[in-house]
Amino acid sequence: MAVDITASTDDLFELRSTTLTLLSVLLKTTDLARLRDELERRGRDNPGLFDNDPMAIDLAAVRSDADTLDFEALVALLRRHRMMPIAAKGGTPVQMAAALRAGLADAPEAGPARQAPAASAPTSPSAPTESPDAPPPPRSIDTTVIDRPLRSGQQVYARGDLIVLAAVNFGAEVIADGHIHVYAPLRGRALAGARGNTAARIFSTGLEPQLVSIAGIYRTAEVPLPPDVRGKAAQVRLDGEKLVIDALRA
């Protein structure tokens, strides 16, 4: 029987670039028994905190720890608590090599912010000057608008600012490189400044989130919001290394 083989491997799959935004779990101990107890406690207090979210394991706080970290056991522990570690970052060369052997990728660190060049001083019309290259025009910031409610399990990512005109329900996730505006109850997770923009903010007319994060610094629902902002119009901003939540006054 003749077999018609006409498809090449190029027809079977394609390689495309993509952007994946990850939460980071910052390890502060290499004692997996203590970590297990803490994960179990947080899971009891907030059972919906994680939903098989992809994670990067941040080792920056345990770089000087002399104890050997069992990455295979760590990955298994995090998976039991509905986290999906796929990468590691911030560790020593020995730690990173062990993470790679356990199947974790090397997560790139965010690049440093670049300072805009200073304006040059004016020159006399009679002075001979070279004609510098004209600076590139400022890049416009894209804005994504969502006008439907987001249900549990749904995720929206915006390269610029994100505006949501309906509820972000528990278990849903909104991510933006810039600001996030939710003109409705925000009950799910909101991650602004996803690429390290510390000036990004989160706004909502009904703030009661599962998690909020700006430039990787986050706060979960296990820390109750003050009564003056819980369920009300409020903004979340970053002050140094601390998230600040302010009521929005009419």
N, C-alpha and C positions, 0 to 999 in steps of 0.2 A: 504494500500500500504506500503510495507516495505521500510524503508529508511536506506541506508547504511552509517553509520557514522564511518569512518575509520581514518579520519585525526585528529590528536591531536593538541593541541595549539602549540606544538613544531614545527609542520610542517608549521604553518601559519606565523611565523616571527622569526627572529633571532636578538640577541643583539650583536653588534660588537663595538669595540672601534674605534674611529676615531679622527683625528686632524682637528680642525676648527680654522682658523686664522681670527681674527676679527679686524676691524678698531675700534678705540675708539673715541668717541666724548667727548672732555673734556669740561664740563660745567663750565662757568665762571660767571654765573648769575642764580638766581632762578626766575627772572622776565620773565615769559613766553611770555609776550607781546613784550619785547625787543628782546627776542630770535626769536620770529616769524618774526619780522621786519628784523632781520639780515639774517635769512634763506631765506626770500623772496628776499632780495637784492642779496645775493650770487647766488640764483637760476636764477635771471635775468642775472647776469654777466656770469654765467657758467652753462647753463641749463643741461649739461650732467654730472655734477659733481658726482651725486649719481645715482645708478641704482638698487634700492632695496637691498642695501648691508646690510648684518648682522652687527650689531653694538653693542658695549658695551658702556654704559654710564659711564664715569669716573667722579666721584663726588669729587675728591681730592681737587679741587679748591673752592668748596662751602661747605666744612665740617664745617666751622665756621659761615656759614650764618644762622641767626636765623629764617628766613622765612621758612614756610612749603612748601615743593616742592610737587606739585600735579603730581605724576608719571603717572597716567592714562592720564591726559591732555598732559603731556610731550611726552609720547609714541605716542599718536594720532598726535601730532604736527610733530614729526620726521617722522612718516609714510606718512604724507601728502607731505613731501619733499623727498620721495623716499629713506628713510632710514628704516631699519628693526631692531629696538632695541630688543635684546633678553637677555641682561644681564646688570648688574650694578656692579660697583666696587669702592673702595676707599672712601665710605661714612661712616658716623657715624653709630653706631648700630641702631639708630632711622631711619636714612635715608635708610639703607639697609633693615630694616624690612618693611618700606613703599614700597620699590622697589619690594620686594618679594610678598607683597600683590597685587601689580599691575601685577604680572605674570612674572616678570623678574628674571632670574637666578643670582646667586652670582658668578661673574666671578673671577677665581683665579688669584692672582697677580703672576707675573713672579718671579721665585726664584732668590735669590741673586747669583752673580757670586762667584765661589769658587776659592781661590788662590791655585796654585799648591804647594805641599809640598816642603820645601827647601831641597836641596841636603845635605846629611849627610857628616860630615868631614871624611877624610880617617883615618883609624885606623892602628896601628902597627900590623904587621903579628903575633907578639908574644902575643898580647893582646887578651884574650878570649872575644869573642863577640857572641851574639846571631844571628842566621841567620834570617834576616827579610824576610817577604813575598816579593816576587818579584812584582814590580809594574805592573799593567795590561798594555798590549801593547796599544799604542795610537789608538783611534778609527778612522778608515778611514772615510773621508767625502765623502758621496755619491754625485755624479754629475749627473744631469738630463740634457739631450740634446734634444731640440725640433727643428726640421728642417722644420717646416711648419708654414705658417702665422697664427696668432691668430686673429680671428674675434671678433666683439663686442659680449659680453656675455660669451665668453670662458674664463676659468680660469685654470691656471697651478700652482701647488704647488710642491716644492722640499724640502726635508728634509735637503739637503746640499746646494751645489751651483747649479745654474740654468743657462744654456747656451741656448740662442735662436738664431737660424741662419736665421730667417726671421722676417718680420715686426710684431710688437705687435700693432694692430690697436686700434683706439679709441673705448673705451668700453670693451676692453679685459683686463685681469688682470694676472700678473705674481707675484708669491709669493715664497720666499725662506728663509730658516733659515740662509743661508750663503749669498754669493755674487750673484748678477744677472748680466749676460753679455748678451747684445742684440746687435748682429752684423748686425743691420738693424735699420730702424726707430723705435723708441719707442714712440708711441702716446697714449698708454693706461695707465694703472696704474701698477706701479712696487713697491713692498714692500719687501725689503731685511731685514735681521736680524729679521725675524718675531717672533722669540722666545727670543728677547732681546739682540742679538749679536750686540753690538755697533761698532764693527770693520768691519761689513759688508759694502760692497760698491755696487753701481749700475754703470755699464758701458754701454754706447751705442755709436754706430757710427752715430746716428742721433737723438739727444735728443730733443724731443718736447712732453713731457709727460702730460697726464691728471692729474696724481698725482704720486709723488715719496715719499717713506717713508723708513726710516731706524730705526729699533728698536722702532717703534711707533711714531717717530717724522716725520711729513710729511709736504709737500709743494704742493699746488694745482696750476692748470693752471691760476687761477685768479691773481697770482703774476707772471707777465711776466718774462721769462728768459732773461738775458742779451744777446745782439746780438752776442757776441763772443762765446756763447755756444748753442744758440737756433738753433736746427736742425743740429748741428755739433757733432763731436766726443767729448764726455765729460764723466766725472765721477761725481757721487754724493757720498759724504762721510759725516760722522758726526764729528763735532768738538764741544765737550761738549754737549750742548743742541741745537746746531744750525746746520742745513744742509748747507754744502758748496759744490758748483758746480764748477768744474775746467775743463777747456778745455784740451783735450788730444793732445799733440803735437807729430808729427811724428818724 
